[in-house]
Amino acid sequence: MTDEHRDAGGSASAESGSADSGSADSGSVDSVLAALADPTRRHLLDLLAELGEVTATTLAEHLPVSRQAVVKHLGVLEAAGLVSGQRVAREVRFSVRSASLDATARWMAALASDWDRRLAHIKRAAEAAEAAERDGR
């Protein structure tokens, strides 16, 4: 992720107050959203949630992509804090980590709340202007 992208995300969260205050670090929401932008990675998360702790080979059996592609996608998910890999003998078993996803959900809820507040303010202003126009006739 580039600094330009983080700066854009930081500006947006600064405007909305505490929208990014729940994240572990300033780039975590950006990395989670970037990781979830790919449908194969979303499918991998769904599979991990369903199957529990499994290997990349097991995950590849459920997808139309190679094991190597699964490993690359898991690397992106791991960098975003969405999964973790635990070495067990010669295998690496992956499982879902929810903290980064929870922080992103909190950011999205704060953003939605901020927009709801802004839209309610616009609605009140429009209704007041309409009432003033009616009374002026």
C-alpha positions as a Markdown table, in Angstrom:
| # | Residue | x | y | z |
|---|---|---|---|---|
| 1 | Met | 0.0 | 0.0 | 0.0 |
| 2 | Thr | 1.4 | 3.4 | -0.9 |
| 3 | Asp | 1.8 | 6.3 | 1.4 |
| 4 | Glu | -0.5 | 8.3 | -0.9 |
| 5 | His | -3.2 | 5.8 | -0.3 |
| 6 | Arg | -2.7 | 5.9 | 3.5 |
| 7 | Asp | -2.7 | 9.7 | 3.4 |
| 8 | Ala | -6.0 | 9.7 | 1.6 |
| 9 | Gly | -7.5 | 7.3 | 4.1 |
| 10 | Gly | -6.1 | 9.3 | 7.0 |
| 11 | Ser | -7.6 | 12.5 | 5.7 |
| 12 | Ala | -11.0 | 10.8 | 5.4 |
| 13 | Ser | -10.9 | 9.4 | 9.0 |
| 14 | Ala | -9.7 | 12.8 | 10.3 |
| 15 | Glu | -12.7 | 14.5 | 8.8 |
| 16 | Ser | -15.1 | 12.0 | 10.4 |
| 17 | Gly | -13.7 | 12.4 | 13.9 |
| 18 | Ser | -12.8 | 9.0 | 15.5 |
| 19 | Ala | -13.6 | 6.8 | 12.5 |
| 20 | Asp | -10.1 | 5.3 | 12.5 |
| 21 | Ser | -9.4 | 5.5 | 16.3 |
| 22 | Gly | -10.3 | 1.8 | 16.9 |
| 23 | Ser | -7.7 | 0.4 | 14.5 |
| 24 | Ala | -4.5 | -1.2 | 15.7 |
| 25 | Asp | -2.4 | 1.1 | 13.4 |
| 26 | Ser | -3.2 | 3.7 | 10.8 |
| 27 | Gly | -2.8 | 1.4 | 7.8 |
| 28 | Ser | -4.8 | -1.6 | 9.2 |
| 29 | Val | -8.2 | -0.5 | 7.8 |
| 30 | Asp | -6.6 | 0.3 | 4.4 |
| 31 | Ser | -4.8 | -3.1 | 4.3 |
| 32 | Val | -8.0 | -5.0 | 5.4 |
| 33 | Leu | -10.1 | -3.3 | 2.7 |
| 34 | Ala | -7.4 | -3.9 | 0.1 |
| 35 | Ala | -7.2 | -7.6 | 1.1 |
| 36 | Leu | -11.0 | -8.0 | 1.0 |
| 37 | Ala | -11.3 | -6.3 | -2.4 |
| 38 | Asp | -10.3 | -9.6 | -4.1 |
| 39 | Pro | -13.2 | -12.2 | -4.3 |
| 40 | Thr | -10.7 | -15.2 | -4.0 |
| 41 | Arg | -9.5 | -13.8 | -0.7 |
| 42 | Arg | -13.0 | -13.3 | 0.6 |
| 43 | His | -13.8 | -16.9 | -0.4 |
| 44 | Leu | -10.6 | -18.0 | 1.5 |
| 45 | Leu | -11.8 | -16.2 | 4.6 |
| 46 | Asp | -15.2 | -17.8 | 4.3 |
| 47 | Leu | -13.6 | -21.3 | 3.9 |
| 48 | Leu | -11.3 | -20.7 | 6.9 |
| 49 | Ala | -14.3 | -19.6 | 9.0 |
| 50 | Glu | -16.2 | -22.8 | 7.9 |
| 51 | Leu | -13.3 | -25.3 | 8.1 |
| 52 | Gly | -11.3 | -23.9 | 11.0 |
| 53 | Glu | -7.6 | -24.3 | 11.1 |
| 54 | Val | -6.4 | -25.8 | 7.8 |
| 55 | Thr | -3.5 | -25.9 | 5.4 |
| 56 | Ala | -3.1 | -24.1 | 2.1 |
| 57 | Thr | -3.4 | -27.5 | 0.4 |
| 58 | Thr | -6.8 | -28.1 | 2.0 |
| 59 | Leu | -8.0 | -24.7 | 1.0 |
| 60 | Ala | -6.8 | -25.2 | -2.6 |
| 61 | Glu | -8.9 | -28.3 | -2.9 |
| 62 | His | -12.0 | -26.0 | -2.5 |
| 63 | Leu | -10.9 | -23.4 | -5.0 |
| 64 | Pro | -10.3 | -23.2 | -8.8 |
| 65 | Val | -6.8 | -21.9 | -8.2 |
| 66 | Ser | -3.4 | -23.5 | -7.5 |
| 67 | Arg | -2.0 | -24.1 | -4.1 |
| 68 | Gln | 0.7 | -21.5 | -4.9 |
| 69 | Ala | -2.0 | -18.9 | -5.6 |
| 70 | Val | -3.7 | -19.8 | -2.4 |
| 71 | Val | -0.4 | -19.3 | -0.5 |
| 72 | Lys | 0.0 | -15.8 | -2.1 |
| 73 | His | -3.5 | -14.8 | -1.2 |
| 74 | Leu | -3.0 | -16.1 | 2.4 |
| 75 | Gly | 0.1 | -13.9 | 2.6 |
| 76 | Val | -1.9 | -10.8 | 1.7 |
| 77 | Leu | -4.6 | -11.8 | 4.3 |
| 78 | Glu | -1.9 | -12.5 | 6.9 |
| 79 | Ala | -0.2 | -9.1 | 6.2 |
| 80 | Ala | -3.7 | -7.5 | 6.8 |
| 81 | Gly | -4.0 | -9.3 | 10.1 |
| 82 | Leu | -7.0 | -11.3 | 8.9 |
| 83 | Val | -5.4 | -14.8 | 9.2 |
| 84 | Ser | -2.5 | -16.3 | 11.0 |
| 85 | Gly | -0.3 | -19.3 | 10.1 |
| 86 | Gln | 0.9 | -21.7 | 12.8 |
| 87 | Arg | 3.6 | -24.2 | 11.9 |
| 88 | Val | 2.7 | -27.7 | 13.0 |
| 89 | Ala | 5.5 | -30.1 | 12.1 |
| 90 | Arg | 6.0 | -29.7 | 8.3 |
| 91 | Glu | 2.7 | -28.0 | 7.7 |
| 92 | Val | 1.5 | -24.4 | 8.2 |
| 93 | Arg | -2.1 | -24.3 | 9.4 |
| 94 | Phe | -4.0 | -21.1 | 8.8 |
| 95 | Ser | -6.9 | -19.7 | 10.9 |
| 96 | Val | -9.0 | -16.6 | 10.9 |
| 97 | Arg | -8.0 | -13.6 | 13.2 |
| 98 | Ser | -10.9 | -11.3 | 13.8 |
| 99 | Ala | -9.2 | -8.3 | 15.5 |
| 100 | Ser | -8.4 | -6.4 | 12.2 |
| 101 | Leu | -11.8 | -7.2 | 10.7 |
| 102 | Asp | -13.5 | -6.0 | 14.0 |
| 103 | Ala | -11.4 | -2.7 | 13.8 |
| 104 | Thr | -12.5 | -2.2 | 10.2 |
| 105 | Ala | -16.1 | -2.9 | 11.1 |
| 106 | Arg | -15.9 | -0.3 | 13.9 |
| 107 | Trp | -14.4 | 2.2 | 11.4 |
| 108 | Met | -17.2 | 1.6 | 8.9 |
| 109 | Ala | -19.8 | 1.9 | 11.6 |
| 110 | Ala | -18.3 | 5.2 | 12.8 |
| 111 | Leu | -18.2 | 6.4 | 9.2 |
| 112 | Ala | -21.8 | 5.4 | 8.6 |
| 113 | Ser | -22.8 | 7.2 | 11.8 |
| 114 | Asp | -21.0 | 10.3 | 10.7 |
| 115 | Trp | -22.8 | 10.3 | 7.4 |
| 116 | Asp | -26.1 | 9.7 | 9.0 |
| 117 | Arg | -25.5 | 12.7 | 11.2 |
| 118 | Arg | -24.5 | 14.9 | 8.2 |
| 119 | Leu | -27.5 | 13.8 | 6.2 |
| 120 | Ala | -29.9 | 14.4 | 9.1 |
| 121 | His | -28.5 | 18.0 | 9.3 |
| 122 | Ile | -29.0 | 18.5 | 5.6 |
| 123 | Lys | -32.6 | 17.2 | 5.8 |
| 124 | Arg | -33.4 | 19.6 | 8.7 |
| 125 | Ala | -31.9 | 22.5 | 6.8 |
| 126 | Ala | -33.9 | 21.6 | 3.6 |
| 127 | Glu | -37.1 | 21.2 | 5.6 |
| 128 | Ala | -36.6 | 24.5 | 7.4 |
| 129 | Ala | -35.9 | 26.3 | 4.0 |
| 130 | Glu | -39.1 | 24.7 | 2.6 |
| 131 | Ala | -41.2 | 25.8 | 5.6 |
| 132 | Ala | -39.8 | 29.3 | 5.4 |
| 133 | Glu | -40.6 | 29.4 | 1.7 |
| 134 | Arg | -44.1 | 28.2 | 2.3 |
| 135 | Asp | -44.6 | 30.8 | 5.1 |
| 136 | Gly | -43.3 | 33.5 | 2.9 |
| 137 | Arg | -46.0 | 33.0 | 0.2 |
